[in-house]
Amino acid sequence: MMNNQYESLKKSFESFKNKIPYKPDLCIVLGSGLGIFLDDKKIDMEIKYNDIVDMPVSTVDGHNGSFVFLKSFGKKIVCMNGRVHFYEGYDMYDVVRPIRLIHMMGVNNIILTNAAGGVNKKFSAGDLMLIRDHISQFVKSPLIGKNIDELGDRFPDMSNVYSKDMINIAKSVAKLNKIKLREGVYLQFTGPNYETPTEVKFARKIGADAVGMSTVVEAMVAKHMNMNILGISLITNMAAGIKKTKLSHDEVKKTAKESSEKFVSLINGIIKNI
Ligand code: HPA
């Protein structure tokens, strides 16, 4: 795959580009349990990952995933409903393929969302956290391999991955709607296992506020392509060792469901104001 990455990407794009209804203004990547955002929306078009050539298909929860096109507050939006994770066994190149396809649709603004474990002891389950910066060094960079010069530089700058403008919009929306919003650093581990208490302590020591198994590699390729990026974590549980309870995917989904209302109102407010 190494030298044919761009060819394969173009093949993927060619296989569905005729179905794209319009050039979206914004992409929203919906994390675990956050597909709820779509519940009250009128869908214009859905393109299943299954129907896209060379597209990796998620193995989690029987959620195959799709690109969902819709309009909201006058904005044209494409949602990535379902993502694939490195822990599912895909090459990192395939994990970030949908993000690159989004860019090929002409999209320049992207909101990445995820469910995450709280590392900062001031956080609680149910909190929303804006991602101010990230730590990527525990996962393989998706930019390893021959650089795709058509998409971006060989050595992209990561000084400002997350857009200050979008962070400010999110903060003012939160203030207006009285939504408590945390801000912090997200660290991606590979998963699929949750961390040990010592790994969580380590994450805290090196500056992380939340840990998860996605998002960072997506942000890296999005930044490589010079997109405007906003990252939002829903803290679904405190990370290992902080509370006595055992961690489980069921708990993650339960908290995501319980906090869905404020998550959706934050996203809706951002869409309105972007
Ligand atoms: N660790 C890693 N990923 C997660 C967690 C966690 O505690 N909660 C939700 N995703």
Residues whose N, C-alpha, C, O or C-beta is under 5 A from the ligand:
A	BS01	HPA	A115 A116 G117 Y194 E195 V211 G212 M213 T236 M238 A239 V252
